[in-house]
């Protein structure tokens, strides 16, 4: 933490591997990452003199270590912050404004082309801050680098897409900021989604105050959008009335997502810190799964807690940090396992599979979870299968109409049973 109580993306890069020579952001960063088993990397970039790129920064273990919390504790803090938003503090001077350019050349930024199968260079860790009709939304959207002044962004049918549809119906554009290189508390808040509108920057401010002792500082850009003051990059932009082709793109499942016609963003100016560091997240790797999956765990835990005592939730690696979870409970009635399955699936509607276990099972240990299933679960008695459910667009096996089947495994012990035959002595 800095003397003024703030934190920045660059403060989380200690111990990074630094190559001896600049690396290309066109496949080079990706190839080096694979060689290093996707360890933390900080590198100069051939295509972007004066800029660096960092990747594999915020995998689950590193993220919890940086914030000095255990995974279960972080889930509870995220859930608390969702229910206790606070306003950021507006400042007039900020590191992100140290260098500014109205002559926009996005191709000179270290925007990576990781997978050869991708359409091209993508911003995968940049957040979009939008304001329209008095509401602010902060969210992640992958952005394909189309040319020096435009990106094409995938907008799933959530709050920002609703904003865009409403604005376009009136022939209006939406002012936005594209922000890269934020502190992890901002990224975690941006990855949250809510049924009702909640300003994610207010959740980020609560998290910032919890971990660093001060509200989140933000600074206003020329188009009126406020951005985290300690970010590495902040781009003034607008969501235009035009669309263009987006994808193919390797998403969190490690499979190619479909080509779609998506909105075009026009970048009007670029601000960045001196010696800026671009967050070059690799899709489908641990960092991607942590940032997407961790903010889902509190909503699942909250839903399950409505029916029984819930201790922990783990979004699994095999489920891509998105499609599968293991939930730990203490059943109070024989039906609590089944009720917990239904509640968990309702708490994260993109989820396809949930396994419910007792508190003695480590939800993050797949061997122990499978052991619980093999010793405490009967397939014909303890399985729930649902058909024609809302599926995730990230699931390539979903039905043509977007629906999917869902499954839940109840590997808990009934409170009416003698637990002694089911307890591991090791």
N, C-alpha and C positions, 0 to 999 in steps of 0.2 A: 504494500500500500504506500502511496505517495504521502509526503508530509501534509498535503491539504486534504487528505482523506479520500482521494479519488483513485480509481483504477482505470487501466486502459488495456486494450487487446495486447499491446506489446509487452505488458508486464507479466504475461503468462507464457513467455517464450524461453525461459531459462532452461538450459540443457539441450537446446535444439542442435541438431546436426547442421553445420554450415559448410557447404561444399567449397572447395578451393577456388573454383571458377564459376562464373555465371551459368545458369541452367536455362534452357529454353522452356517457356511456358506452353509450347506446342508439343505435348507428349513427354517432354523431358522431365518435368516435375513428377509426373505419374510414374515414369519408369524408375526414377530414383527412389520414389516412395516404395515401390514394390521391392526393390533391392534391399531396402532398410526395414522390411516388414512393417511398413506404414508407421514408422516412428516420426517424432516431431522434427520438422525440417524448416530452416530459414535460409533463403537463398536470394542472391542477386539474380536478375532476370535478363537474358540476352536481348529480348525485344523491348525492354523497358529500362533504359539506363536511369539511375537515380531512384528506382523503385525496387522493393524486395517483395517476396511472397513467402507466406508461412502456411503450412498445412499439417494436418493431424494434430491440431492444437488441443482440442477439447473432447477427446474420447472420455468415456464415463469415469474411469479411474482418475485420469488427470484432472477432469473437471471437479470431482469431489475433493481431490487433494488440494487444488487451487483454492477452493472455498472452505477447506478444512471441515468437511462434514462427511458423514457416512451416507451411502445412497438412500437408505430408508429415512434418514433425517432430512436430506435434501427434498425428498418427495413431500414430506410434511410441511417444510418451509414454503415450497412452491404452492401447495394448496392453501396455506395461510395467506400468502401474498395475493393470490387470486381474489380472496375475500376481503382484503384490506388495502385497496389501492390508495396511493398518495400522489400528490402532484410533484412533478420534477421542479427544480429550481432553474429559472431562466438566467443565463449569464450573457454578457455582451462580448466577451473575448474568449476564444477557445482554441485549443491546439488544432482542431480540424480545419480552422480557417487560416492556418499559417501560410498556405500557398493556394492561390486561386487562379483559374484560367477560364476565360469566356470563349476562347478558341478550343473547341472540344475535339479531341482525337482519342476516342475510346480504344482504338487499336494499339495505341502506345502504352496502355495500362497492362499490367501483368495478368490479364484475364485468361485463364488457362483453357486449353483443349486437352482434357485428360484422356478419355477413352477414344480410340480411333473410330469407334462406331457412332460417336456423337455427331450431331449436325455441324458442330464447329466449336468455337470458344464460348464458354458459359460462365456467368457469375452464379455460383450455387450457394454462397454464404452471405450474399448481400440481402439486406432487408429493405422493404418498401414502406415508407411512411406516407400516408395519403390523408388528405382532409377534404371533406365534401359535405356541404349543408350542415356544418357545425359538429360533425363527427370525425374523429381521427381513428385510423386503423393502422396497425403495424403488423407486418406479416412477411413470411418468406415466399419468394417466387423465383424460380430459376429463370435466368434471362440470357437468351441467345444473342451474341454480339453480331448484329446484322451488318453494321457499317460504323463509321466514325461517330455518328451522332444518334444512332438508334439501336435499341434492343427489342427483342420480341419475347414477351413474358408469358409463361403458363399460369393462367388464373383459374384455379379450381373453384367450384361453385360455393364460395363462402362470402364473407363480408365485403372484401374488395371487389369481387365480381359483381355483387349486388350494387355497390356504389357505381361501378362502371356502367352497368346496364341502365341504371337510373339517369346518370349523366348523359349517356348517349341518346336516350329517348328525348332529351331536350336539346341535343346537338352541342353539348358542352364537354370540354376536356377537364381533366382533374389534375391539379398541381400535386406533385409528389417529390419526395427525396429518395434517392437510392443510396443506401449507407452500407459501407463495408468496413470490416475491422472494428467491431463493437466489443465491449466487455461481455463476458459470458452471461451476466445477469440480464443484459438487454436481449441477447440471442435467445435465452430460455423463455423470456416473456413473449418475444415475437413468435415463437413456435407454439404458443398456446392458442386455443380456439375456444370460443364460447357460444352458447346458444343465443344469449342476449349480448347486446353490444357492450364491450368493456374496452376502454382505452389501454392498450398493452403497455404504453409508456408509463402509465401510472402504476402498473404492476411492476415494471422494471425499476421504478423509483423506490418502491417498497423494498424490493430485493436489494437494491444498492444500499439503502439505509441499513438493512438488516446485516449485510456482510461487511460494509465499509464505514458505517456510522454517519453517512450523510445522504440526503436525497440525490437523485440522479441529476447532474447538471446538463442542461440543453441550451443550444444556441439557435437563433432563428436565421434561416437562409433568406435570400432575396425574394423568393416566391412565397414567403410566409410560413414555410414548414419548419418546425423545430426538430433538431437532430441531436443525438448524444454528443456532447462537446468534445469528448476524448476519442471519438471515432477516428479511424485512419483516413477514410474517404467519405465525402458527402457530395452527391451530385444533385443539382437542381434539375428537375425534369417535369414532364407532363405525360399523362396517358392520353394519347391522341385518339381520333375517331377512326384510325386506320387499323387494319389487321394484316397479318402475314403468316407464313408457314413457320411452325415451331416444331422441334424434334426432327429425327429420332434423338433420344437422350437416355443414357443409362441412369435409371432412378434407383431408389433405395433398395429395391428388390434385386438389383444387379442385372435386371433384364431391360430390354429396350422399350421405352414408352412410345406410344403411338404418335404419329404426326397429327397435328391439329392446326387450325387457323386460330391465332391468338392475338391479343392487343399489342400494338406497337407503342413503346415509350420513346419519347424524344428527349435527349439530354441537352440542356441549355448551358450549363456551366459545371465545372468540377472544382471542388475544394479538397485539399488534403493536408495532412501534417507534413512537416519537413521530414525528409527521408522516410516516406510512407511505406507501410507493410500491408500488402494485399492478402486477405484471407482466402486462400485457394482450396477450399474444401473439396475432397474427393467424394462424389456420390457413392453410396452403397458401402462405404467403409465405416469404421467404428465411430468416427466423429459425427458423421451424418446421422447414424442411428441414435446416438446419444442426444443430439440436439432436437431431433424429431420425437424420439420416444419418451424421454424423461418428462416433458410437460404433459404427456398423456396419463402418466401414472397417477397424479393427484386426482384427476377427474374419475378414474376408475376406483381409486380408494374411497373417494367421497361417496360414490354410488353404492359400493358394497357396504360401506359403513352404515348406510341407511337400513340394512337388513340384518347385520350381525357385526361382531367385533372384527375389524380388518387391521392387520399388522403391517403388511408390506405388499408392494406390487413390483414385479420385474417385467419389463418389456424385453422379450428374448432376442438373442442374436439371430437364431434361426428364423425367427419371425420378422427379421429385418428391423427390429426396434419399433414395429408399427402394427403388424398383423396378428401377433400372438403375445399373451401375457401369462404369468404365473402369479396367483394371488394367495396370500397367506391369511387364514382366518382362525378364529376360535368359535366353532359352531355352538349355538345355544339350544338349538332344536334339531331333530333329524333332517329337517328340510332346508337348513341353512346353506348347505353346500350347493344345492340346486338353485336356491334363491340368489346366491352369490354369483353364480354363472350368469343368470339372467341380468342381474344388476351390472356386472362388469361389462357385458356386451352392450348394454344401454349407455354405460359411461364412456365408451369409446366406440362409436358406431362403425368405424373402419375396421375394427378388430374382427378376426375370422375364427380364432381359437383361444380358449381360456382354460387353464388348469387350476383347480382350487386345491390347496393343501393346508395341513395344520401348521401351527407356528413352529414346530420342531424341525420343519424342512426348510433348508436354505433356498429361497426362491431363485437365487442367481446361480445355483449349482444344478446343471441339467442332469447329472448322475443321480443326485438325491431326489430330484423331482420324478425321474423315471422310476426310481426305487419305490417312492410313495405310490405311484400308479400300480406297479406290479404287486405290491403287498396290501394295498388298501382300496383298490378300485376294481369293480366288476363291470365289464363292458355293457352287459345287457341291463344292468340296474342303475349304473352311475354315470350314464352318458346322456347328454341332451343334444339333439340334432335339430337345427332349424333350417327351413327351406325358404327360398324367395325373400332373402333379407337384403337390405341395402349393402352393396359391396364397395370396396375401395377401388378407385381408378388405378391404384398402384398394383393391383392383383391381376396378372395376365390371364389367370384361369377363370375370371368372372364371366358370367353369362352375357350374351349379346345385349340384353336389356339392362346391364349394370348390376344385376342382383347376384347373390352368392348364397351358398349354404354356410352355416356356422355351426361350430361344435364346442361343447363344454364337457370337461372331465372333472367329476367330483372324486378326488382322491383324499377326502377327509375321513376322519373317524367320527361316527355318530356319538354325541354326548351320552347316549344311552348304552354304549358298548363298553366293555372292559378293555382299556387300551393296552394292557400288558402284553398280549400276543403280537401287537403291531409295533412295538418299540424296538428300534435298532439298539443292540448292545455295543456296537462299535463306536 
